[in-house]
Amino acid sequence: MRTRQRQRGVAILVALVLMALVTIIAYDVWFAGALEQRRSFSVLSVEQGFQYGLGGEALAAVALQRDLQQSKQDYTAEEWAAPFPPFQIDAGEVQVGLEDMQARFNLNNLIDPKTGNADQDMVDQFRRLLEILGLESKWAGLMVDWIDVDLQPSFPDGAEDPTYTVLAPPYLPPNGPVTSTTELLALPGFGIDRYRKIQPFVAALPVGTAINVCTAPGEVLDSLSATMRQFDANFLATQRRTKCFPALTDLQAALPPADWQRIQARNPPLVSDNTQYFRLTTVTTIGTAQITLYSLLLRNAGGQTRPILRSWGTD
């Protein structure tokens, strides 16, 4: 009797172990299949988002070409600057929007293209912009050393290879033009809070790109002079409802004569009333997935527009 009970107990135990093994294998097969399905959906969503982004670039090219035919100036009251209505697609929608990147201070202008070293006029303007935004002016010297060609730290706030090689992990400054404003975050101690404050006012464009005074925010306009503080946001929004403001003649009247002469003496020009570089943001929503594509667009003098840089998820 005891032998039979033991055999029955062993059989039950074996059956339970087999059932547990079958359950584990079944769950593993289901989980692997679900994970593969999710991975395939993500890959497909990214590819779809990219294709919709290409469609957005084509739409933007048409809008910018038509804009150039209508006006040689570029300002916020024009059609290209208005939000595009969202496009409905299967299981989601696509939203696109254009932004004038020459409304911002170009970080690459800190360097004189002829020498590869600091352009003091631009460094002074960047310091003024930092101060207007409530940030320390020392970041101007650090940014100069990040992109200039020499290996000598700027006085008194610069930093070259020795500063970065002792960090964890260590890295080196590129000593060349930046392609993204996020490179500010590589400056030791800069931090995300400072970046969020300055990000709307800076760009990473080819050296020598002018500031479009028709679209630049008041902080960027005021940074053109050490004494000018008159272009607040509400005033600019009111003046820009139907036209370019300030026009170049308005800016000349607002600036001290010495500052206007300094600006006029620069080659290439420091200010303009039109734009070559625009950023297109395409946000594609498919189900629970959201894909953001940033496209830096170059419009030439003939109105033809082409992308020169694309990035996912961050500008």
Secondary structure, DSSP 8 states (H G I E B T S, - for coil): -HHHHHHHHHHHHHHHHHHHHHHHHHHHHHHHHHHHHHHHHHHHHHHHHHHHHHHHHHHHHHHHHHHHHH-SS--TTSGGGS----EEETTEEEEEEEEEGGGSEEGGGGB-TTTSSB-HHHHHHHHHHHHHTT--THHHHHHHHHHSSS-S--TTT---HHHHHTSSS------S--S-GGGGGGSTT-HHHHHHHHGGGEE---TT--EETTT--HHHHHTTSSS-----HHHHHHHTSSS-SS-HHHHHHHS-HHHHHHHHT-SS-SEESS-SEEEEEEEEEETTEEEEEEEEEEE-TTS-EEEEEEEES--
